[in-house]
């Protein structure tokens, strides 16, 4: 029994270490679109430095079945605009019509422009047309191809704070999107979503920093949701180990 327990412990610790020591994403092959300036920093880190029209920095590899995690921070206090993500994105989508991808944007505060009022806070929208300096990108105008689908569960009307680091974990599958900010689930959207790349989005917001970026493969759970596979397996083995030790004590 002692030898069996040691083997389980070694396997569980090995899997936990594998998850903890995941290497940062190599961003050198990612692409930028729009007028933004995306500058690579330390491994797994990129900063957008311009106050411009919508811009994205993305991986063209299909992203469904993966979780993207890292930290997000804006080192600029004299602006109130938008940071976020794109999901199911294809090269050229930013300036094209008849597109099909998801946009997650987080605005610092309410702002009125282009004939409407953009609410501060976190939201996810479906994009079907060109994303530009217009009412679509600004306040999610369906007539301009941006239909808001849901707002953050606790940050729906709360903007980001400058010089504050936020941990994020973004899960993307063919049937669901989940976004956690600082460990709190903010978005949990079910549907049927087109596959495509994943990336970062800025609109009129400089000095947005995405860092500590890592990908984790997802495994479907019994409820149809998704969980990071390495961590869940390590926890399962740890539970089996605990059961074995309990039996040994008896």
N, C-alpha and C positions, 0 to 999 in steps of 0.2 A: 504493500500500500504506500509505503514511504517513497519508493522509486517512482510509482505512478504519479503521486502528487508532485514530485519534483519535475517530472516531464511536463505535466500540465502547467505548472508555474512558469517553466522556461518558455513554453509556447505562448502563453498569455503575455509575458513580459516582452517577448520578441515582437509580437504583433503590436503591442502598445508603443514600443520604441519605434517601430516602423512608421506608425502614424505620427508620432511626435517629431520624428526626424525627417519628415517629408521635405524634399528640396524645393526652394522657391521656383515659381514659374519662370521659364526663359521667355522674356518678352521681345527678344530681338526679331522674331518672325511675325510679330503682330503688326497690324496696319492702322494708319490714321486716315480719317476722312473729315472733310470740313476745314475751316480756317484755323482751328486750334493748333497749338504747338505742344506736342507731347514729348517730354524729355525723360529718357531712362536714367534711373539713379542706381542705387544699390540693387543687387539681384532681387527680382520680384517686386520692383518699385518703379512707378512712373508718375510724373507730375505734369499737369496741364497748366500753362502759364499765361494764357491770353484771355481777355474779356471779349469774346467774339460770338458769332452765330453758332447754332448747334454743331457740335463736333463729336466724333466717336474715335475710340482706340480699341481695336477688337482682334480676336483670333478668328480665322476663317474655318477652323476645324469645328465639326459638329459638336455641340456642347450638351445635348440631352443625355441624361444619365450621369451627370457630374455635379459636384458642389464646388463653387468658387468661394474661397474665404480669404480674409485679410483685414486690413485696417484702412479707414477712410478719414481724411482730415483736410480742412481748408485753412490755409495759413494766410488769411486776408480778411480784414474786418470791415472794409468800406464797400461792401457789395452784398446783395441779398438774393442772389440768383440760384442757379440750378446745378446740381451734381446728380449722378445716378449711373444706370446700367442699361444695356440693350441685350436682348435674348432672341435667339433665332434669326440673327442678323446675317445678311448676305452682302458681299462686297458690292458697293455702288448703291445700296438701299437709301442712303441719306439724301441723295439728290434725285431719286427715281420715283415714278408713280407706279401704282399697282404693286405695292410691297406688302409684306405680311410678317411683322415682327412685334416684339413686346418692348415697351419703354418703361423703365422705372425711374422716376425723377423725384428729387427731394429739394424743395425750394425753401430758402431761409425765411421768407416773410411774404405776406400778401402784396401784390403789385398789380396795378391797372395799366393795361396797354392793349393795342390792337382791338379795341372795341369790347373788351371784357376784363374781368378781374381774375387773376391767377391766385389761387389760395396757397398760402404757405403750408408746408408739410409734405408728406410722402405719399406717392400714388403710383399705380401701375396702369398703363394704357396700351391699347392695340393701335398700331400705326399701319395705315394702308396707303399713305400718299407721301409726297416729298416733305421732309422735315426741314423747315427753314425759319427765318425770322418772320413769323406770322402768328395768327391766333391759334393754330394747331399746336405748335410747340409751346406757345406762351401760356394758354389757359385750357388746353385740351378740347379744342373746338372740333366736333365730329365733322362739320362741313369742310374742314381742312385736313381730314384724314387722321385725326387723333381722338380716339374714343376712350375716355376714362373707364376702367373696369372696377377698380376698388381703391380705397385709401388705407393707409397704415392703421393697424388696430389701435395703437397708442400714439403714433406719430402722424396721424392723418391730418392734423391741423397744427403740428409742431415742427418748426424748422430746425435745421442744424445750427450748431454754435461754432463760431470760428475758434481756431486753435484748440480744438477738442478732437481727440482720436476716438473713432467709433469702430468697434469690431463688427464685421459683417460675415454672414454665411448665407450664400445664395444657392438654392437647389433648383435644378431645372430638369424636368422630364417631359415626355410627350403629353402627359395629362395633368401636370401640376407645376406650380411655382411657389416656393416658400422662401421668404427672406427673414432672417433673424438679425436684429441690431442689438449689440451688447447682450446677446443671449435671449432676447425677447422676440417672439414671433410677431412680425409686423404685417406680413403678407402671406396668405394661404389661398391661392387661387387655383381652382380646378377648371379644366377645359380640354380642348384638343389643340395643341400648339405645334406650329411648324418648327422643324429642326433648323439649326444654323449656328452661327458663331455666337460667342458671348463677349461682352466688352464693356467699356466705360463710356459715360456720356457726360458732357458739360454743355451748358448754354449760358453764355454771358457771365461766366464765373472763373476767375483766375486763381492760380495757386491751389488747385485741388490735387491732393496727393493720395494715391492708392499704393499701399505697401504691404509687405509680408504676404504676398499673394501665393496661394496654393490651390491645386485641384485635388479633389478626392472623388473616387468612383462611388456611385450610389447603388444601394441594393433595395429592392422593393420589400416593404414589410407586409404583414398580413392584412393591414387595414388599407393597403393601396397607396400609402404614403411613401416617403423615401428617407433613408438614413445613411450616414457615411458608413461604408462597409467595414473598413479596418477597425474602427473604434467599437462598433457593435459586436464584431466577432471577438475582440479582446475581452469585452465585458462579459460575453456569454461564457468564454472559457474561464474567466475569473470566477463566475458563479458556479460552474462545474467544479472548479478547484475547491471552492468553499464548501460545497456539499461533500466532497471527498474527505476534507479535513474534519468536517463535523462527524462523519461516520467513523473516522479513525479514532476520534476522542471517545465515542461511545464504546 
